[in-house]
Amino acid sequence: MVTLDSDKMFEQSKWALRPGTDSVLEQLRQTEFANHTSRPIFFEGHTEEVTDNMDALALSMMRAPAIADWMSKHGVNSSQFEVRGCGKTL
């Protein structure tokens, strides 16, 4: 399991990746996903930045695909991806 610090990856209440996150994601891609050929890769978004749990769920549902999309655009097989938002749960 790899956990990324949401404050470093996203601006508060935003789901677009911050500028400068490419190097972190590239290192993750090379170390964790370079040799994945058949196992599922789970992307889960979590956030506690917003007070309302529905808003937190919606935000987390946008953040997880942002990371998955980056990985897909950089050569990781997206057919292995399972993506979900968790909001304030878990």
C-alpha positions, 0 to 999 in steps of 0.5 A: 500500500502506498499513501500519497499526501493529499496536501502535496498532490492537490490544492484544498477542495480541488481534484486537479493535480498540483504542478510539480507532482509529476516527479512523485508520480513518476517515481511511484510508477517506476517503483510500484507499477512497472512490473504489474502485469496482471494484479489489480491496482486500487486507487482510493481517494480519501479526504477530510478537508470538507465538513459535509460527508457528501462533499468529501465523497464527491471530492474523493471520487474526483481525486482517485481518477486524477491519479489513475488517469496520470498513470494510464497516460504514462504507460500503466495498463488501465485495465488493471485499475479499480478506482473509488472514492471513500470520502471520510470513511475508512 
